[in-house]
């Protein structure tokens, strides 16, 4: 593979981005030398970005809010998944934790990744205790 090297610096990263961008207009065939080069560049870029520009996954409540906003879902849609309107209010206000059953339903019906929904997060009462 022509001219492939590790990405160790921002200059290397900029070079790799410029190299892979060339393939966006003329996509290489899978399994061809250019296709293999594209794959290697993509892996190198992804590894560098994961190390230097990590993106933290949202906590469960933020993930629910984002999903509702992304799909323009009203609170009623969440009520249909979780149960009662008061329970939804408590969940969104961080006054009640998600149960395993809620996690399962949100994962199954809204396709929010379970690993995001089971992530520990602080409830409003936990925050109030820390302030006192």
Beta strands, then each sheet from edge to edge (+ up, - down):
end
